[in-house]
């Protein structure tokens, strides 16, 4: 079960993600969670591993890097302004955080956190943008307007490759103990970070079970919205490769752009004897403008 402290931190994280385009203050976030700013900043740092200010700054820079990496025709000036920077200040902050200027990063297409995802890093570096590659991916994509969903969830902060499988196992055991695991279960994963940009131990991810009638501190509402859903049927380690193929090879050629909602994994099977799983990888999209 989620404790009251964890619930408050989750509430703060959700608020930050939903308002990254604003000039957020510690006082505003603490007030939203009904805490004094001094106590809440200490609590936030103890749970998340960094102060609220440092977290917001990192999120803005990582979102900007992701936009530079995936936008069809990235405008550094517009991306800097969306992150709350002038062009010159953005270049300084970006280089301090990532070790590259925004222009160098955009032109090189380099992914910054190679470890522990060296295989993904090599795969991303080898990707070639072409209409034929786009067509192969597009043939497995359906545009779906997913309905609003009520979810039981547990938030994970840590290393995707090292710790997430055990976290999923613990989540399922907890659901079983509480008599909440449905048959068949309808699991959803919500990804908030790009692990090739975010430090390995700071990735945030929600493990979820659809539960229409559930309520309480460990539930959340996923709003309805339009998604590009790719039919994935492969081994789990391939999923991160597929995510990057969709971001780098499908998005530049399609008539849609990503919006600010999180990407989803909707699972349709357990792992089969060959180690493969069926899932939809769902990218939140809107008409390109």
Order of alpha helices (4+ residues) and beta strands (2+ residues): alpha-alpha-alpha-alpha-alpha-alpha-alpha-alpha-alpha-beta-beta-alpha-beta-beta-beta-beta-alpha-beta-beta-beta
